[in-house]
Amino acid sequence: MAKELSNGVSKPPPMPSPLRNSKFFQTIKTNVIGTLNMLGLAKRVGARILLTSTSEVYGDPLEHPQKEEYWGNVNPIGVRSCYDEGKRVAETLMFDYHRQHGIEIRIARIFNTYGPRMNIDDGRVVSNFIAQALRGEPLTVQAPGTQTRSFCYVSDMVDGLIRLMEGDNTGPINLGNPGEFTMMELAENVKELIDPNVPVKIVENTPDDPRQRKPDITKAKELLGWEPKITLRQGLPLMEVDFRQRLGVPNKA
């Protein structure tokens, strides 16, 4: 299974994002109808199916860190709801097919993930900061800058997904790095790595932006034998090298 999952991997196209390009309907349609289509295919061919769900199902959490048993705090009609609720419906569909048709399902709730080959201008915070620093532009931190996220390096995430897919646990299981950083701390890490002289610019935040996000990975440790190995300070330089090459920015002297 691991070989099948890793062979022939290519760069995926950017997924719909409600906040970066305002494709609200397309976002929820992809999550709901796309999941239904894949479940129908899995049923026909008798395949095990993995849903890469998201920490966004927890919304703006009132529980910290977030455990899988937490039901979440989501605004069902907010600007982010097309993604948040789309993923929640996708999880419901997975379990309904599992209960009704006996489909083998696996659900991973993925927290912020980063690494080489990310789309440079996709609007995600790590890629934003690195690209801005390499271009000598201000790092745009959404107000107030104290909101937190947890960042998992891509190779750790792939390892967790393979372990989940090969194991006997249906999930949902949180996959993420429990190291927690404010947006200002992330910006300072990127500045220290690339250019201490680039300024930080505070900009208006997006609606319903969660104040904090940190996974409880107890289940991943106990059921999958998994926990992330690469820290943010170890992973950011690997991403910097890739971005320098693609942006044509020479290495530091």
Secondary structure, 3 states (H helix, E strand, C coil): CHHHHHCCCCCCCCCCCHHHHCCHHHHHHHHHHHHHHHHHHHHHHCCCEEEEEEHHHHECCCCCCECCCCCCECCCCCCCHHHHHHHHHHHHHHHHHHHHHCCCEEEEEECCEECCCCCCCCCCHHHHHHHHHHHCCCEEEECCCCCEEECEEHHHHHHHHHHHHHCCCCCCEEECCCCEEEHHHHHHHHHHHHCCCCCEEEECCCCCCCCCCCECCHHHHHHHCCCCCCCHHHHHHHHHHHHHHHHCCCCCC
